[in-house]
């Protein structure tokens, strides 16, 4: 399979299915953390997001799984601008970090609510494709009077419908 974009070097773009795999992993593990424990899974998820955001996709376990196992098997999906999912990951990192700090501080209810919020939104995005963080990124552009212009995508090969 020939890729249109290298998943580790072309970081302005991302296969649209990669964030959904990451959202499924984050959502499922956050749900486990807030329902049956252990709460420190929230801190581990925050660390994983921080590593992926600062060091690149090679440090994101769910991303590597998608790009090395799933994408070669199913092919490259539609490419999209990577900025909205990156912003959503930053929001997820902040909320997961706050949840972990709440648990450490003894505010277990607040930690569970924040972890549950991340789980709910991540699973919603994984299942439906609606990403609240991505939408917030685009709305933020509109509120500041700037039109959201997606980064240039490479030409997509024509795919046979049959």
Secondary structure, DSSP 8 states (H G I E B T S, - for coil): ---SS-TTT-TTEEEHHHHHHHHHHHHHHHHHHHHTS-THHHHHHHHHHHHHHHH-GGG-HHHHHIIIIIHHHH----EEEHHHHHHHHHHHHHHHHHHHHHHHTT-HHHHHHHHHHHHHHHHHHHHH---HHHHHHHHHHHHTT-----------------
